[in-house]
Amino acid sequence: MTPVELSRTVLHAVRRAVDAGELSVAVPTRAVVTPPGPGGCGEYATNIALQLARPAGQPPLRVAEVLRPHLLGADGITDVVLTGPGFINISLDSASSGVGIVGEILRRGERYGYADGPDGRVVQLHCPHELRAVVVAEVCARLLRSQGALVRVTAEGFEDAWTSLLGVRVDAVGHAPAELPVNVRPVPALESADPMSLGRDAGRWALLHPAAHDRPRVGSEHLVQRESNPLFRVRYAHARARAAARNAADLGFTAAPGPLGESAEQDLLAALADHPRVLAAAADHRAPDRLARHLVTVADAALPFLPTVLPRGGEKPSAAHRARLALAEAVGAVLAGGLALLGIDAPDHL
């Protein structure tokens, strides 16, 4: 079960409770599931009971108690534990969960974590005449659109060179319309720094990877082809994942999602499963740095795993190899999709 499927399962549980007369509420359109916080347990937790408590006219813990049996009856859920004021902690069957996550990524490809369609939100982003602000606003627009929002970006003005080199696009240049826009104003790079000297990809990474309140460092460290460079690790992990698929094709076997049991594989699965939540949070908080750091987390989890994908020596491809190959292809899709949202190329060879 993927986070998206689990979110739908939570909503179905609410619907069943409403149909049974146990709750009197309007079924929400979205149920947020996240890794459990301090004191939680299982793979995921949801605050849906706290969200529904006031309209239901009941304490959050009581709402959670109503929903618990409906969740326990769902396929793939092995346990439901209530903690705190009404948080619902959900444990999943590890085998089916891993297969479901990898299968979902392979089906969705680089659009894994995207919303199924428009959600009715209309967002206007506005940024000042400053390079980092324009780049961040443009990426925020991509993130918001990936989550179903309709977005318009306006800027006070920008240099043509920024467009050609850093791939920046805005919908309009000039002053924002009369309605109040969402202002995007990250801390700019030092006036002496020149992100354009790094080229398009490294220049964008230098501006996007730090949090908005941090001043970006624009130096040659972003061009170093070594493990000390986070951008290199992300792009290298993507290239290795793509190479694994090519080499497997040469050996005559293809990917097939299956059970994964090694701790390194489980850590990587957890990072991939968290991708939809990270995309939603990065969009909601207008924080591309969250996505950039998440891609580094995925890459760091993937790099020790990727050498185990292909058979060694005279070993013949097995179901385990096909399952690992599927996981490797999922890594490639998530990294490529994430880099695309940041406006950065994901080369197949590096």
C-alpha positions as CSV (number, residue, x, y, z in Angstrom):
1,M,0.0,0.0,0.0
2,T,1.4,3.4,-1.0
3,P,0.9,6.6,0.9
4,V,-1.7,7.7,-1.7
5,E,-3.6,4.5,-1.4
6,L,-3.5,4.7,2.4
7,S,-4.9,8.2,2.3
8,R,-7.8,6.9,0.2
9,T,-8.2,4.0,2.6
10,V,-8.5,6.5,5.5
11,L,-11.2,8.5,3.6
12,H,-13.0,5.2,2.8
13,A,-13.0,4.5,6.6
14,V,-14.5,7.9,7.3
15,R,-17.1,7.2,4.6
16,R,-18.1,3.9,6.1
17,A,-18.4,5.4,9.6
18,V,-20.6,8.2,8.2
19,D,-22.8,5.6,6.3
20,A,-23.1,3.6,9.5
21,G,-24.3,6.6,11.4
22,E,-21.3,6.6,13.7
23,L,-20.1,10.0,12.6
24,S,-22.1,13.0,11.3
25,V,-19.6,14.9,9.2
26,A,-18.8,15.8,5.6
27,V,-16.2,13.4,4.2
28,P,-13.1,15.5,3.5
29,T,-11.4,15.4,0.1
30,R,-8.0,14.7,1.5
31,A,-6.5,12.7,4.4
32,V,-2.9,13.5,5.2
33,V,-0.7,10.5,6.2
34,T,2.9,11.1,7.4
35,P,5.6,9.1,9.2
36,P,4.7,8.9,12.9
37,G,5.9,11.7,15.2
38,P,7.5,11.3,18.6
39,G,5.5,8.7,20.6
40,G,3.9,7.2,17.5
41,C,4.4,3.8,16.0
42,G,3.9,1.9,12.7
43,E,4.8,3.1,9.2
44,Y,2.3,6.0,9.0
45,A,0.1,8.3,11.1
46,T,-2.9,10.5,10.4
47,N,-4.5,13.4,12.3
48,I,-7.9,12.9,10.5
49,A,-9.6,12.4,13.9
50,L,-8.4,15.8,15.1
51,Q,-9.6,17.3,11.8
52,L,-13.1,15.9,12.1
53,A,-13.6,16.3,15.9
54,R,-15.1,19.8,15.9
55,P,-17.6,19.2,13.0
56,A,-18.5,15.8,14.5
57,G,-19.1,17.3,17.9
58,Q,-17.0,14.7,19.6
59,P,-13.5,14.5,21.2
60,P,-10.7,13.6,18.7
61,L,-9.9,10.4,20.6
62,R,-13.6,9.2,20.3
63,V,-13.5,9.9,16.5
64,A,-10.3,7.9,16.3
65,E,-11.9,5.0,18.2
66,V,-14.8,5.1,15.7
67,L,-12.4,4.9,12.7
68,R,-10.1,2.3,14.1
69,P,-12.2,-0.9,13.3
70,H,-12.9,0.4,9.8
71,L,-9.2,0.7,9.2
72,L,-8.3,-2.6,10.7
73,G,-10.5,-4.3,8.1
74,A,-8.6,-2.9,5.2
75,D,-6.2,-5.0,3.1
76,G,-2.6,-4.4,3.9
77,I,-3.1,-2.9,7.3
78,T,-1.9,-5.1,10.2
79,D,-2.5,-2.8,13.2
80,V,-3.9,0.5,14.2
81,V,-2.8,2.2,17.4
82,L,-4.2,5.4,18.9
83,T,-1.8,7.8,20.6
84,G,-1.9,11.3,22.1
85,P,-5.1,13.3,21.7
86,G,-6.3,11.2,18.8
87,F,-3.5,10.4,16.3
88,I,-4.1,7.2,14.4
89,N,-0.9,5.2,13.9
90,I,-1.1,2.6,11.1
91,S,1.2,-0.5,10.6
92,L,1.3,-2.0,7.2
93,D,2.2,-5.5,5.9
94,S,5.8,-4.9,4.9
95,A,5.9,-7.2,1.9
96,S,2.8,-5.9,0.3
97,S,3.7,-2.3,1.2
98,G,7.0,-2.5,-0.6
99,V,5.6,-4.1,-3.7
100,G,2.8,-1.6,-3.8
101,I,5.1,1.4,-3.5
102,V,7.5,0.2,-6.2
103,G,4.6,-0.8,-8.5
104,E,3.0,2.7,-8.0
105,I,6.2,4.4,-8.9
106,L,6.8,2.3,-12.0
107,R,3.2,3.1,-13.1
108,R,3.4,6.8,-12.5
109,G,7.0,7.3,-13.5
110,E,8.4,10.7,-13.0
111,R,4.9,11.9,-12.0
112,Y,4.9,9.8,-8.9
113,G,3.6,12.0,-6.0
114,Y,1.6,14.3,-8.3
115,A,-2.1,15.0,-7.6
116,D,-4.6,13.1,-9.7
117,G,-6.0,16.4,-11.1
118,P,-6.8,20.0,-10.3
119,D,-7.9,20.7,-6.7
120,G,-9.5,24.1,-7.2
121,R,-6.8,26.1,-5.6
122,V,-5.7,29.3,-7.4
123,V,-2.3,30.7,-6.3
124,Q,-0.5,33.8,-7.4
125,L,3.2,34.0,-6.6
126,H,5.0,37.3,-6.9
127,C,8.8,37.9,-6.5
128,P,11.1,40.9,-6.6
129,H,13.7,41.7,-9.3
130,E,16.3,39.3,-7.9
131,L,17.7,36.2,-9.4
132,R,17.2,33.7,-6.5
133,A,13.7,34.9,-5.9
134,V,12.7,34.4,-9.5
135,V,14.2,30.9,-9.7
136,V,12.6,29.9,-6.4
137,A,9.2,31.3,-7.4
138,E,9.3,29.5,-10.7
139,V,10.1,26.1,-9.0
140,C,7.4,26.8,-6.4
141,A,4.9,27.2,-9.3
142,R,5.9,23.8,-10.6
143,L,5.5,22.2,-7.2
144,L,2.1,23.7,-6.7
145,R,1.0,22.7,-10.2
146,S,2.1,19.1,-9.5
147,Q,-0.2,19.1,-6.5
148,G,-3.2,20.3,-8.5
149,A,-3.1,24.1,-8.0
150,L,-3.6,26.7,-10.7
151,V,-0.6,29.0,-10.5
152,R,0.4,32.4,-12.0
153,V,3.8,33.9,-11.4
154,T,4.6,37.6,-11.7
155,A,7.9,39.3,-11.3
156,E,9.0,42.9,-11.1
157,G,11.4,42.4,-13.9
158,F,14.4,40.2,-14.7
159,E,17.3,40.0,-17.1
160,D,17.0,38.0,-20.3
161,A,20.2,36.2,-19.6
162,W,18.6,34.6,-16.5
163,T,15.9,33.1,-18.8
164,S,18.4,31.5,-21.2
165,L,20.9,30.2,-18.7
166,L,18.9,29.2,-15.7
167,G,15.7,28.2,-17.5
168,V,13.5,30.7,-15.7
169,R,10.0,31.3,-17.0
170,V,7.4,33.6,-15.5
171,D,3.9,34.2,-16.7
172,A,4.1,38.0,-16.6
173,V,6.6,40.7,-16.0
174,G,5.5,43.9,-14.2
175,H,3.6,44.7,-11.2
176,A,1.2,42.2,-9.7
177,P,-2.6,42.6,-10.2
178,A,-4.7,44.2,-7.5
179,E,-5.4,41.0,-5.5
180,L,-2.9,40.1,-2.8
181,P,-0.2,37.7,-4.1
182,V,2.0,35.3,-2.2
183,N,5.4,36.9,-2.0
184,V,8.5,34.8,-2.6
185,R,11.5,36.6,-1.0
186,P,14.3,34.2,-0.2
187,V,17.6,35.6,1.1
188,P,19.6,36.5,-2.0
189,A,23.1,35.5,-2.9
190,L,25.9,37.9,-2.2
191,E,26.2,40.6,-4.8
192,S,29.7,39.4,-5.6
193,A,28.4,35.8,-6.3
194,D,27.6,34.8,-9.8
195,P,25.4,31.7,-10.1
196,M,25.4,31.9,-13.9
197,S,29.1,31.1,-13.8
198,L,28.2,27.6,-12.6
199,G,26.0,26.8,-15.6
200,R,22.3,26.1,-15.6
201,D,22.1,23.0,-13.4
202,A,24.7,23.8,-10.7
203,G,23.5,27.4,-10.7
204,R,19.9,26.4,-10.0
205,W,21.0,23.9,-7.4
206,A,23.1,26.5,-5.6
207,L,20.1,28.7,-5.3
208,L,17.5,26.0,-4.5
209,H,19.2,23.6,-2.1
210,P,19.5,26.1,0.9
211,A,16.4,27.0,2.9
212,A,14.9,30.4,2.0
213,H,16.3,32.0,5.2
214,D,19.8,30.8,4.4
215,R,22.2,32.8,2.2
216,P,23.2,30.5,-0.7
217,R,26.8,29.7,-1.3
218,V,27.7,30.1,-4.9
219,G,31.1,28.5,-5.5
220,S,33.0,25.8,-7.4
221,E,32.0,23.2,-4.8
222,H,28.8,22.7,-6.8
223,L,30.8,21.5,-9.8
224,V,33.0,19.0,-8.0
225,Q,32.3,15.4,-9.3
226,R,32.8,13.9,-5.8
227,E,30.7,12.5,-3.0
228,S,31.2,15.8,-1.1
229,N,28.9,17.5,-3.6
230,P,25.1,16.7,-2.9
231,L,24.1,17.5,-6.5
232,F,26.7,15.1,-7.9
233,R,25.4,12.3,-5.5
234,V,21.8,12.8,-6.7
235,R,22.7,12.8,-10.4
236,Y,25.2,9.9,-10.0
237,A,22.6,7.8,-8.2
238,H,20.2,8.5,-11.1
239,A,22.8,7.5,-13.7
240,R,23.6,4.3,-11.8
241,A,19.9,3.4,-11.6
242,R,19.6,3.9,-15.3
243,A,22.7,1.9,-15.9
244,A,21.3,-1.0,-13.9
245,A,18.3,-1.2,-16.2
246,R,20.5,-1.1,-19.3
247,N,22.8,-3.8,-18.0
248,A,19.8,-6.0,-16.9
249,A,18.4,-5.7,-20.4
250,D,21.8,-6.9,-21.8
251,L,21.6,-9.9,-19.4
252,G,18.0,-10.7,-20.6
253,F,15.9,-10.0,-17.5
254,T,13.4,-7.3,-16.6
255,A,12.1,-5.7,-13.5
256,A,9.2,-7.2,-11.4
257,P,8.2,-5.7,-8.1
258,G,8.6,-8.2,-5.3
259,P,9.3,-8.6,-1.6
260,L,12.4,-6.8,-0.3
261,G,13.9,-7.7,3.0
262,E,17.3,-6.2,3.5
263,S,17.5,-3.3,5.9
264,A,19.2,-1.1,3.2
265,E,16.3,-1.9,0.9
266,Q,13.7,-1.0,3.6
267,D,15.5,2.3,4.2
268,L,15.4,3.1,0.5
269,L,11.7,2.1,0.3
270,A,10.9,4.4,3.2
271,A,12.6,7.3,1.4
272,L,10.7,6.6,-1.8
273,A,7.4,6.2,0.1
274,D,7.9,9.7,1.6
275,H,8.2,11.4,-1.8
276,P,4.5,12.3,-2.2
277,R,4.5,13.9,1.3
278,V,7.6,15.8,0.6
279,L,6.2,17.2,-2.7
280,A,3.0,18.3,-1.0
281,A,4.9,19.9,1.9
282,A,7.4,21.7,-0.5
283,A,4.4,23.0,-2.5
284,D,2.4,24.1,0.6
285,H,5.3,25.9,2.2
286,R,6.8,27.2,-1.0
287,A,10.1,25.4,0.0
288,P,11.9,23.8,-3.0
289,D,14.8,23.1,-0.6
290,R,12.7,20.4,1.0
291,L,12.6,18.6,-2.3
292,A,16.3,19.1,-2.9
293,R,17.2,17.7,0.5
294,H,14.8,14.8,0.0
295,L,16.5,13.9,-3.3
296,V,19.8,13.8,-1.5
297,T,18.3,11.4,1.1
298,V,17.0,9.1,-1.7
299,A,20.4,9.2,-3.4
300,D,22.3,8.4,-0.2
301,A,20.0,5.5,0.5
302,A,20.3,4.2,-3.1
303,L,24.0,4.4,-3.6
304,P,24.9,1.4,-1.2
305,F,22.0,-0.6,-2.7
306,L,22.5,-0.2,-6.4
307,P,25.7,-2.5,-6.6
308,T,23.5,-5.4,-5.4
309,V,21.0,-5.2,-8.2
310,L,22.7,-7.3,-10.9
311,P,23.8,-10.9,-10.7
312,R,27.5,-11.5,-10.0
313,G,29.7,-14.0,-11.8
314,G,27.9,-17.0,-13.0
315,E,24.8,-16.2,-10.9
316,K,21.5,-16.4,-12.8
317,P,18.9,-13.7,-12.5
318,S,16.3,-14.6,-9.8
319,A,13.1,-13.2,-8.5
320,A,15.2,-11.2,-5.9
321,H,17.2,-9.6,-8.7
322,R,14.1,-8.7,-10.6
323,A,12.6,-7.1,-7.4
324,R,15.9,-5.2,-6.8
325,L,15.9,-4.0,-10.4
326,A,12.3,-2.8,-10.0
327,L,13.4,-0.8,-6.9
328,A,16.4,0.6,-8.9
329,E,14.1,1.7,-11.7
330,A,11.8,3.4,-9.0
331,V,14.9,5.2,-7.7
332,G,15.6,6.5,-11.2
333,A,12.0,7.7,-11.7
334,V,11.9,9.6,-8.4
335,L,15.2,11.3,-8.9
336,A,14.5,12.2,-12.5
337,G,11.1,13.6,-11.5
338,G,12.4,15.5,-8.6
339,L,15.2,17.1,-10.6
340,A,12.8,18.0,-13.4
341,L,10.7,19.9,-10.9
342,L,13.8,21.8,-9.8
343,G,14.5,22.5,-13.5
344,I,17.7,20.4,-13.4
345,D,18.7,17.8,-16.0
346,A,19.1,14.1,-14.9
347,P,21.7,12.6,-17.2
348,D,21.5,8.8,-17.9
349,H,25.3,8.8,-18.2
350,L,27.6,10.5,-15.7
